[in-house]
């Protein structure tokens, strides 16, 4: 019966094409800040059904590409805001950013949809093949050309933590694969024979309930404890991006950071050693050579009764090769600098120009390009705590949050989301940090120049967070990391 309803319409490109484009647009509402996960189910089901009636490989590619373009253009349109910051010389590239990148990312989905031509999507093997191809598209865009694993389908569960816990079984890609199967089963049920449709929907329902039960058990059986004797202050100065590198305002920016960081008289800060965390590129290298600036830092750190150290993003310049590095360093109360980490996963065109010999452009950040670091690192503090530093974009990559087979007491993620204004970007960026906490069982301290500054526990729950474009600081206790292999043995 459904065959008679759908086939006359979906076999026609002028119906199926706009349907798939709209399906992609709708699916984008599954991502932050909306987190309407059911829209992804509607969108993928529409794509699946439309592909079944597509007559040839070219049409299948077109439908997959249109779905992907709609999805990415809606969910990533905020990227263009970085080009509209006052003084940026690349405003002319705004149309390319808001349409070119989505068009390129959609190629992953469109190309793999071609392969559905050789399977029957109304058979169970066809369903599994489609799911494999869709998760394959996510893996490819997550790793090829340095990778861009933003808004993977699994992130749609950010507001339903019982399901989000499935990411702990490996990574967000496992949750994405399961999500694709659940959504595709709806499309499959619309075109398959009754017994196959019921089988697919039954498997989806049972697996959904099993995932929910596992996630809820994981939450209920995991007691989050907190470290004794230490706390963290997360400082969000809210410096306008157009003003950030204005030399006339450098002193004001530094003063603002210091004011938000001084001991505030709270009992919590009086009783604990405090780690103050400043955002990405909060200071420049010359602060560390200038006696006045270093003295002001030391005075602020020594205002804490139990002492304090600062972990801060820093823009450092290397005289030997005339290069910049986007770094995170630690400064103790004596002004000693240690634990220098250089960002290793750089942003194409933002922090370096790919094939720069042939593309003679400056980066969007207007520096000559950044020197790449050595990869994920673990650093120790004088209080015998360990942390993994990640700069901005690096929080995207599931397997780089911690060095392989190593654990840390917490993850520090410094960023500057002022580039993106009031948009979905900062909310999506914060969601990525929540999933890195779930995957690693490690709390994440995320500090933005402006955006969403916050502390996330090992279950992905937000302990405390700021709001966009508000200067603020958060005093938080540090959660202990969790070994989830020990669940059930408590």
C-alpha positions, 0 to 999 in steps of 0.5 A: 500500500505504501509503495503505491503512495510513495513511488509515483512521487519519489521516483520523480526528481523534482519531488525527491530533490527538494524533499532531500534538501528539506530533510537535510535542513530539518535534520540540522535542528538535531544539533545544538543549540536546539538538540531536537534529536527526532528531526534527524530521524525524520530527515534520514528516513526521508533520504532513505526512502527517496534513495530507494526510488532513485533510478540511477547512480547520478540521481542517488548522488544528487539526493545524498548531496542535497541532503548533506548540503541542507544539513551542513549549510543549516548547522554550520552557517555560523562559520562565516561569522569569522570572516565578518569580524571588523578588519578581517580582509577576507569578508569577500569569502563569506559566501564561500564559507557558508556555502562552499564548505557545506557543499564540500562536506556533502560530497562525502554523503553524496558519493557514498550514496552512489553505492546504494545503487548495487543493493536493494534498500527494501531488503535487510542487507540494503538497510545495513549497507546504507547504515555502513555507508553513512557512518563511513561518510562520517569517518571519512570527513573526520579523518581525511584532509586533517578532518572535520568531525563537527556535528556527527549524528551522534551529537544529537543526543546531547540532551539525553545523557542516558543515550549519550553514554554509549559514546563511552563504549568507544567514541562518538562514532559508535553512537553515530552508527547506532543513531543512523540505524535507528533513523534508517529503520523508519525509512526502511519500514516505509518501503519494506515488506511487512515482516521485514519492517516489523523486524527492523523496528523491533530490533531498533526498539529493543536496542534503543531500550538496551542503550537507554538502560545501559546509559541510565545504569552507568549514570546511577551506578557512578558516584562522582567524587571531588578532589580535596584541597584544590579548586579551579577558577575559569575566567571568561573576559569577554574581549571583542574579537575586533579589539583583541589584537589592538595594541592600544587596548592590550593593557585594558585586556590584561587588567580585565583578566587580572580583575576577574582572577583575584581572590574574591574572599570566598571561603572555597578559595581560601581553603583550596589551592586554586588553578586559574585558567585563562582562555586561548591566546589570553597573553602574548609572549612578551608578558613573560619577559616584561617585569611589570606584567609578570609582577602583576601576575605574581601579585594576583596569584599570591592573593590566594591564601592557599596559593594559586597557579595559572594555566593560560593560552598564550601566543608565543613567538620563536625568534629562531625561525620567526614562527608563532605557536598557539600554546598553553603554559602554566605559571606558578606563584613565583612566576616560573613558567612550565608545561608548555604545550603547542597546539598540534591540530591546526585549523586550515586557513585559520592557522596555516595555509595548506599548500602555501607554496602555491596558495600565497595567502595570509591566514584568517588570524592574520599571523604568518601561520602557526608552528605545529606541536607534537601531539597530545600530551599529559602534564603534571602540576606541583600538586601531583595532578595531571592534565591534558591541554587542548586548544580550541579546535582540538576538542573535536577529535575523539581519539586525541583528547588524551594520549593513547592509553593514558589517563589524566585528572582533567582536560583543559580546553581553552578557546576563543569563540568570539569569532562566531558571535551569537550563533549556534557555533559556541553551543555546538563547540561546548557539546563536543567537550561534553562528549570528550568527557563521556568518552574518556571518563575525565572532567573537562574544564573549558574556558572561552574568551567568550562563548560558553565557559564551563566545567563538565563532569566525567558523565558529560553533565554540566557542573557550571557554565557561563553565558555568551558575551558576559565577563565572568568567572566560575569557581568549581571543585575538580571532579575525579576521573572515573574508571568505568571498567570498575562499574558494578564493582563499587 
